[in-house]
């Protein structure tokens, strides 16, 4: 596998990790908690999801041939919550991820240096991917943080629990070295 193929496989794994992280955070919430906003300047999880999905649909639809900021996108409306149920939130979440992951899965290593445009500014495909590798985890971090605040003591840690690093490391170092692989179900979400 050459460096460009390795890069594509690596970013697919990273994006899948963050998708699953967001889903695990949302799964811990009661449906109404997805719509909680602490004040007028704060976005609910549902609103954050609407924004992520809007960004994904705009950036990754006709990715190689049209500007990533589509004329039909209404970014400001993404911050107006009109979603009514957990099912709607998850449908919006999945629609964005499906568009994005399908495009990412279909990219060829030789396309990574191609120039694409976002708001009329040229980026290589690698730069565009890296831009989103910073953007999406930023918002998923907000979702996780918000979910943790809403659940308080009922939160199940999505990483190493507080004050458990020693135990975690002891368990990891007691095993043979390995390369992180995803389960078949997790990989299916990429395709």
Secondary structure, 3 states (H helix, E strand, C coil): CCHHHHHHHHHHHHHHHHHHHHHHHHHCCCHHHHHCCCCCCCCCHHHHHHHHHHHHHHHHCCCCCCCCCCCCCCHHHHHCCCCCCHHHHHHHHHHHHHHHHHHHHHCCHHHCCCEEEECCEEEEHHHHHHHHHHHHHHHHHHHHHHHHHHHHHHCCCCCCCCCCHHHHHHHHHCCCCCCCCCCHHHHHHHC
